[in-house]
Amino acid sequence: MDKPPEREAEASDAPIVAAAVNLDDMTPELAEKLRRALLRIMERSPDARLAVLNVLKLNQGRITYHVLEAVDPAEKILDYARVNNVDHIVMGARANSTMRKILGSVSGKVAMEAPCTVTVVRVRDAEA
C-alpha cells in the first residue's frame, strides 16, 4: 500500500492561542493591554492561530453547541433555523475573493433566505 503524499501544514494544524475575555469588565486600558499581550504572543508563534473566547454566564440549558455537516452550508444553516424556530442568526462573512464573487457567499444566502433576523459580522476592508 502506498504511503499518502506529504502535505504542508495547514492553518488548522497550527497551535491555537486562546484568550479568555470578560467583556463586562473590559475598559479601554484593559483592552489595549490585552491587545499588546496577544501581539507579543503571536509574534513569538508565527504559525499560531488566535481564538478569543468570552464565556457568558447563562443558566444551564440556555446554550447548546452543534456541529453541522453539509455540502451546502447555507442550506444546512437555513434548515436548522427553520426546524428549531431560531429568532436570530449571528454569523461571520468571508473576505472578498474571486470564488465568493463567482459562487456567492454563505452569509449572503442565509441573510436573504432566513426566517429570522440575521446579523453578518465581517472585518472592515482596510482600503475602505
VMD Tcl script that draws the C-alpha trace (Angstrom):
set ca {
  {0.00 0.00 0.00}
  {1.37 3.40 -0.98}
  {2.09 5.98 1.66}
  {-0.10 9.12 1.30}
  {1.78 12.14 -0.07}
  {3.25 14.58 2.42}
  {1.30 17.79 2.77}
  {2.20 21.20 4.00}
  {0.89 22.22 7.39}
  {-2.45 23.96 7.06}
  {-3.67 26.83 9.19}
  {-5.85 24.35 11.08}
  {-2.69 22.42 12.06}
  {-1.17 25.47 13.74}
  {-1.30 25.77 17.52}
  {-4.14 27.84 18.92}
  {-3.51 30.67 21.35}
  {-6.69 31.21 23.36}
  {-7.53 34.39 25.23}
  {-10.48 34.39 27.61}
  {-12.15 37.79 27.84}
  {-14.83 39.07 30.20}
  {-16.46 41.90 28.25}
  {-18.36 43.12 31.31}
  {-15.10 44.26 32.90}
  {-13.43 45.50 29.69}
  {-12.10 49.04 29.93}
  {-10.17 50.75 27.10}
  {-6.97 50.36 29.12}
  {-7.58 46.65 29.68}
  {-8.43 46.15 26.02}
  {-5.15 47.80 25.00}
  {-3.14 45.69 27.45}
  {-4.82 42.53 26.13}
  {-4.13 43.57 22.53}
  {-0.43 44.19 23.26}
  {-0.03 40.92 25.18}
  {-1.64 38.91 22.39}
  {0.51 40.62 19.76}
  {3.65 39.64 21.72}
  {2.46 36.05 21.99}
  {1.54 35.84 18.31}
  {4.89 37.35 17.22}
  {6.70 34.50 19.05}
  {4.47 31.84 17.38}
  {4.08 33.00 13.74}
  {2.12 29.91 12.69}
  {-0.28 30.12 15.63}
  {-3.96 30.91 15.32}
  {-5.74 33.13 17.82}
  {-9.05 32.20 19.43}
  {-10.64 34.89 21.58}
  {-13.19 33.49 23.99}
  {-15.88 35.19 26.01}
  {-17.81 32.90 28.29}
  {-21.30 34.15 29.02}
  {-22.93 33.36 32.33}
  {-26.14 31.64 31.22}
  {-28.44 29.30 33.08}
  {-27.89 25.64 32.28}
  {-29.82 24.64 29.16}
  {-29.83 28.13 27.60}
  {-26.82 27.46 25.41}
  {-26.09 24.46 23.22}
  {-23.40 23.62 20.68}
  {-23.98 21.83 17.40}
  {-21.69 20.65 14.65}
  {-23.48 20.51 11.31}
  {-22.06 18.80 8.24}
  {-23.36 19.56 4.76}
  {-22.35 20.00 1.15}
  {-24.33 23.27 1.13}
  {-23.55 25.08 4.42}
  {-26.05 27.88 3.85}
  {-28.91 25.46 3.25}
  {-27.98 23.47 6.37}
  {-27.99 26.66 8.48}
  {-31.35 27.68 7.00}
  {-32.83 24.21 7.66}
  {-31.61 24.31 11.27}
  {-33.08 27.80 11.75}
  {-36.47 26.72 10.37}
  {-36.71 23.44 12.30}
  {-35.56 24.99 15.59}
  {-37.54 28.23 15.36}
  {-34.38 30.34 15.60}
  {-35.01 34.04 16.37}
  {-31.64 35.49 15.35}
  {-28.56 34.25 13.48}
  {-25.15 35.89 14.02}
  {-22.50 34.77 11.56}
  {-19.21 35.84 10.08}
  {-18.62 36.75 6.45}
  {-15.62 35.66 4.43}
  {-13.34 38.32 2.99}
  {-13.81 39.32 -0.64}
  {-12.39 36.71 -3.02}
  {-12.83 35.59 -6.60}
  {-14.60 32.38 -5.51}
  {-17.02 34.34 -3.35}
  {-17.84 36.63 -6.28}
  {-18.44 33.65 -8.60}
  {-20.29 31.35 -6.21}
  {-21.85 33.85 -3.84}
  {-21.44 33.71 -0.10}
  {-22.93 31.54 2.60}
  {-23.72 34.58 4.73}
  {-25.40 36.33 1.78}
  {-27.68 33.37 1.08}
  {-28.53 32.97 4.76}
  {-29.26 36.68 5.14}
  {-31.58 36.64 2.11}
  {-33.49 33.45 2.92}
  {-33.54 33.13 6.70}
  {-36.88 33.07 8.50}
  {-35.42 35.38 11.16}
  {-33.11 38.35 11.68}
  {-29.52 37.78 10.50}
  {-26.52 39.80 11.66}
  {-23.45 39.37 9.44}
  {-20.13 40.30 11.03}
  {-17.12 40.97 8.84}
  {-13.73 42.59 9.09}
  {-13.70 46.12 7.73}
  {-11.83 46.43 4.43}
  {-8.60 48.34 5.12}
  {-8.95 50.22 1.82}
  {-12.50 51.42 2.56}
}
mol new
graphics top color blue
foreach p $ca { graphics top sphere $p radius 0.5 }
foreach p [lrange $ca 0 end-1] q [lrange $ca 1 end] { graphics top cylinder $p $q radius 0.2 }
display resetview
